[in-house]
């Protein structure tokens, strides 16, 4: 098992947003430095500017380094990815500033791949600015999946306590969703969810809810055929594979009725179908986790929040939870690896279940 603290790599995100503010506020609390080593990939001047913004964070102990291997325990370690002064203008979208977010992400991802950090937590980016700066991916998820291998399939999973919501389709226009929903794609995403619930969250035989696409899950075909012709066959195929999947459930009443509390994971058909109720239930505490990657990556469930950037009023709660979740998932993975490496362990678990 693990010896020593977990090394948490942190990309700075959009410097014109609230990313650096919530990072500094998170590690202003000395309790966050007890069992982990934070490694922030940024520039010294950008960090200094945000320390002054926050006030109390000016007293933080920060270890400026050029390589993650120099990171120290009980300090916020800053790998100086660039030395020049970035053209920060809080609250505005800028391709010039987004270029620094790309530099930070690339440096952090490289160190994650080479084992210099154990997990990655990404601060929010502005997707449009990133695209203008030459970033060839819709977001963090797609970029990391590309690094893991061109055929790597991943699942965006929003997590808050026992509430875990994934989406079959990601950052695509709503008009394209119906065409992107296929039986094969639903099955693939549900398989990733089941694997993640077992390996990353330590849940045996997880129970997964599959939401419908149309109002009332199509109302037996009256309001659309996708639920009957694509989603229901996916549910049946998953059940044939031994995965405890149920549905499709009408999405409108699923969360309001509390039905979500009876499932370990929920698979929505598109972005807002899953994220709107998730954020209504857990905003400020939710975490965005990329399931299916060989590495562990989390992010807060909010964006750049340009409207409050530079004002020192951003809430760091979601970012703090993202750090905790990344560490918890890594520990679960290590325990899962140790368990599956022991051929006697499954037999022992079956024996314990029968005895109960």
N, C-alpha and C positions, 0 to 999 in steps of 0.2 A: 504493500500500500504506500501512499504518498508520504514522503518525508519532507518537511519544510513547508513554507507558505506557498500559496498559489500566485503565480506571476500573471497579473491582469494587464494585457495590452489595451490601450485606449486610443482610438483615432479621434482627432479634435473636432471633426465635422466642419460645418460652415462657420467661419469665424465671425460672420455678421449676425449669427443667430445666438441662441442661449446655450449652445453646447459647452463651451469652456466654462461658462458661469456655473452650470450644474455639476460639472466635473470638480471644480474647485470647492464648491459647497459640500459635495459628497465627502471629500477627503479632508475637509476642515475639521470633521469629527474624528478625533484620534482613535475611536473604537473601530473605525473602518480600516485601520492600519495594523490591527492585531494579528490577523491570520492571512494576510495577503500583501503582495507587493504591487502597487499600481505603477504602470509605465505608460506615460502619456507621450504621444508622438506629436510634436508641435514646434513652435519657435519661441524663443525666450521672451521677445517683446510682446507677443500676443498674450502670453501667460501673465506677464507683469501688468498689462493693461487691465485684464480681468480681475486681478488681485486687488487693484486699486478700486475697481468698480464695486466689489463685494465689501470692502472695508476690513472686516476681521481677518479675512484670508491673507492680508498682507503679512501676518505673523506666521503663516504656514512655513514649515520646513520643507524646502524643495531642493532636490538633488539634481542639478543639471548635468547631463551625461551625453555622450556621443554614441554609446552602444548600450543596448538593453542588458548586456552581461554585467554592467556596472551598477545595476539597480540595487538599492539598499532597502532593508526592512524599516517600516515605521516612518517612511517619508514618501512624498509624492515625487516620483522620478520622472524627469522630463528629458526625453531624447530630442536633441535639437536637430530636427529634420532640415531646417533652413535657418540662416543667420540674419537675412535681411528683414526689414520691417514690412509686413504685409499691409496692403491698403485697406485697413478695416474701417468700415462705416456701418455701425450697428443698425440693424433693422432694414437693410437694403439687400436686394438680390444682386450678385455680382459674379460674373464669370472669372474675373481676375482673382477674387478671393476664393472662389470654388477650386481654383487650381491648387491652392494650398491644402484644401481638404483632400484632394486626390493624392498629393504628395504624402500626407499623413497616413491615409488609408493604405497606400502601396507599401510604405515602410513598415507599418504595423502588421500587414498581412504577410510580408516577407519574413518578419521575425517570428510570427506564429507558425509559418510553414517550416521554419528551421529549428523550432523548439526553444527559441530564446524567451518567449512568453508562452503561457499555458492556455489562455483563453483570450478572446477578443471582445471588447465592448465598444460599439461604434456610436459616437455622438451624431445628432441629426444632420442631414445634408439637404440642400435644395436641389431637387432632381433637374429642374430646368437649367439652373446655373451650371450644374455639373456637366450637362450635355453641351452647353455652350463652351465650356472649358475643354471639351474633347473627350469626356468620359463616355465610353461606348456602351454603357449598360444602364438599364432603367433604375437600378438602385444597388444597395449593398448586397442584397440576396443574390442577384444575378451575377454580380462581379465575383463573389466568393465561390459560387457554383462553377463559374468558368475556370477559376484557379484550381478547383478540385478535380476538374476534368470535364471535357465538353459534353459527356453523356450523363453527368451527375444530375439527378433529379432531386429537388429540395422542396420543402414545405414551409411557408411562412406560418409560424405558430405564435399566436398572442397568448400570453400566460399571466394570470393573476391568481395566486393561490391554487385552488383546485379547478379553476376555470381555464380551459385551454381550447382555443378556437383557431382552426386552420382554414385555409381557403384553397379550393381547387384551381381557380384562376387568380392571378395576381394583379400586377399593375397594367391592366389593359382597359380600353374604353368599354363602357357598359354595352354599347351596341354590338361588340364582338363577343360578349360572354356566351350567349346561347350556342353560337357556332363552335366555341372552344370546349364546351361541355361534352365529353364522350364517356362512355362506359369505361374504356381503358384508362382514361385520365383519372377518373374518380377512384378506380381501384388502385392505381399507382400511388396517388396521394394518401389514400387510407392506409396502404401498406407502410408508407413512411411514418404516418402518425402512429400506427400500432408499434412499429419498431422503436420510435422515439419515446413513447409512453413507457415501454418496458425498459429500454436501455438508459434513457436520460432522466426518467422520473421514478424509476424503481417500482412500476406498477405491473403486477401479474395479471394476465388476461384482461386487459383494459376494455372498457365498454365505450363504443364510439357511436355517436349520433350523426346521421347523414341528413342534411337539410335539403328540402326541395328547391327547385329553381323558380317556379311560377307561383302566383298567389294560390293558397290552399293546396300546395304541392300538385298543381295542375287540375285538381278536382276531377280525378278519373279521366283526364284528357280533355275536359271541357275548356280549360284555360291554358292549354298548351300540352304538347305531347312529350316534352323532354323528360319529365318526371317518370312517366310510365315506360317510355321506350329506352331511356338511357340510364337514369338514376336507379330505378328499382332493379334492373338486371345487375347493376354494379353491387348493390347491397346483397343480392342473392349469391353472386360470385364470391364476395368476401366471406359470407357465411359458410359457403362450401369449403373455403380455405381454412376454416376454423377461427376466423376473426369475428369477434362479437360486435357486429355492426347492425344498426337498426335504422329504419327510415324508408322512404324520405318523409321528414317531418315538415309540416307547414311552418315557414320561418317566422310568420308574424306573431304567433302566440307562443312559440317555443321558449323564449326567454322570459316573457312576461308571466307565464304560468308557473315558472320555476322548474320546468322539465329539465333544463340544462344541469340542474344540481344532481341529477341521477346518472350523469355520464362523466367519464374520465377525459374524453376528448370530443370535440364537435367539429364536423367538417362542413363548412359553408361553401356555396357554389361560386361566390364572387366576393371581391374586396369589401364593399360596404355592407353586404348582407351579414358578414361576420364581424367586421370591425365596429360598425355603428353600435350594436347592442353591447359588444365587449367594452367599448370605451364608456358607454353610459353606465355600466355596472362597476367599472374599475379605474376610471381615468385618474392618473396621478400615481397609480401603483402598478400598472400593467407593464409588461415587458414583451418586446418583439424578439422571438427566437427563431433562428434558421435551422429547422430540423432536416436531417438527411446528410449533412456535411460530415466529413471525417474530423473536423475541428469544431470547437464550441464558439459560437458567436451570438451575442445578445445586443439589444439596443433599447433605449426607452421607447415608450409607445406614443411619443409626441414628436412634432416636427421642429423646425428651426424657431418657430414662434417669433417672427420678426417684429410683431406688434409690441412685444415687451422686451426685446433685446436691448441691452445697454442700460436698463433701468435698475438692475440688481434685485428684481422681484421674482425671478423664476424659481419654481419649486423643483428641488432636486430629487424628490421622492422616487420618481420612475427610474431615474438613472441609478440611484442607490440600489433599487430592487434588481436592475439589470446586472449590476456587479454581483450581487448575492446569488442570483439565479445562475449566472455563468459558473460560479464556483461550485454551487450545488450540483449542477449537471455534470461537471467534470468529476466530482466525487462519485456520483451515481455510475458514470461510465467506467470508472476504475473498479468499482465494486462489481459491476456487471461483468467486466472482463475477467476478473478474478474468479467469479462464480462459474462462468461458462467454460473457463479453462480447467476447472475441476470436474472430471467426468462423474464423480460421486455426488456432486452437489444437486443435480436435478432429481436424483433418486431420493436424497435426503428431504428435499422440498416436498416431493410427492408423499413421502411417509408422514411428514408433519401435517400435511393437509388432511390425510386420512385419519390421523389421530385426533384432529380437531372435530 
